[in-house]
């Protein structure tokens, strides 16, 4: 299991990678999968232009995300992708904790 803590403005976002699953949470540890997130249509269209006029844009974007995560060989590889992808949108990685070991600050 790998836990990443991001800062987005005044908001703290926790992302947990466990095997091939990704969980998102807030500072109160209210966790959800990508299925439970509110996706920004403009952001999805920026990432996947072919979904612009698709009525099932959200379901297809979620499925693509899940497939992308499954394609990585390890949690660490998936974490590098997530950090790189979220940094484009202003999320700043603050700390990482791997397999229950000490939290490592990233700054």
Secondary structure in CASP SS format (residue, H / E / C, confidence):
PFRMAT SS
TARGET T0000
AUTHOR 0000-0000-0000
METHOD secondary structure of the structure
MODEL  1
X C 1.00
X E 1.00
X E 1.00
X E 1.00
X E 1.00
X E 1.00
X E 1.00
X E 1.00
X C 1.00
X C 1.00
X E 1.00
X E 1.00
X E 1.00
X E 1.00
X E 1.00
X E 1.00
X E 1.00
X E 1.00
X C 1.00
X C 1.00
X E 1.00
X E 1.00
X E 1.00
X E 1.00
X E 1.00
X C 1.00
X C 1.00
X C 1.00
X C 1.00
X C 1.00
X E 1.00
X E 1.00
X C 1.00
X H 1.00
X H 1.00
X H 1.00
X C 1.00
X C 1.00
X C 1.00
X C 1.00
X H 1.00
X H 1.00
X H 1.00
X H 1.00
X H 1.00
X H 1.00
X H 1.00
X C 1.00
X H 1.00
X H 1.00
X H 1.00
X C 1.00
X C 1.00
X C 1.00
X C 1.00
X C 1.00
X H 1.00
X H 1.00
X H 1.00
X H 1.00
X H 1.00
X H 1.00
X H 1.00
X H 1.00
X H 1.00
X H 1.00
X H 1.00
X H 1.00
X H 1.00
X H 1.00
X C 1.00
X C 1.00
X C 1.00
X C 1.00
X H 1.00
X H 1.00
X H 1.00
X H 1.00
X H 1.00
X H 1.00
X H 1.00
X H 1.00
X H 1.00
X H 1.00
X H 1.00
X H 1.00
X H 1.00
X C 1.00
X C 1.00
X C 1.00
X C 1.00
X E 1.00
X E 1.00
X E 1.00
X E 1.00
X E 1.00
X E 1.00
X E 1.00
X C 1.00
X C 1.00
X C 1.00
X C 1.00
X C 1.00
X E 1.00
X E 1.00
X C 1.00
X C 1.00
END
